[in-house]
């Protein structure tokens, strides 16, 4: 593999992750904008800084600095810093998944998205906010709260808003859809 091919491979490789992904996003082109790029081939790492914007299909990631690490030729971790760092994507069910916080880490092997400082996770209309949120993208599990609280000092509480699902057999005016006559 020549040097240019390796550089392109290191840039594009991380965005083959399917955890959140709408399956059609896999075939979409990858677009990256940043003020600066530092490619560390020996460390299998690329660092993007300065108003970083990454898009691939429905996926959008923004941050002040994004570090992408690969391990054994595969995506290992993405670290995003920003005020806020943001993530957005549709899944195959057309559900919107978005997140923002000051720091995000995504670990590809486990499918874990960790949000730190002023964390917000939106899944459809449901809203989770805390100083620390862990979202398992493979199992669709959300954990929130200050997991490192070692004192009895008042810490920010978890705030959750969950909207009821509308029954599928009802029409917009909330009357049962009676198709049998």
Secondary structure, DSSP 8 states (H G I E B T S, - for coil): --HHHHHHHHHHHGGG--SS--GGGGGS-EEEE-SEEEEEGGGTEEEEEEEEEEEETTEEEEEEEEEEEEETTEEEEEEEEEEEEEEEEE-TT--EEEEEEEEEEEETTTTEEEEEEEEEEEETTEEEEEEEEEEETTTTEEEES-TT--SSS-----EEE------TTB-TTS-B-----
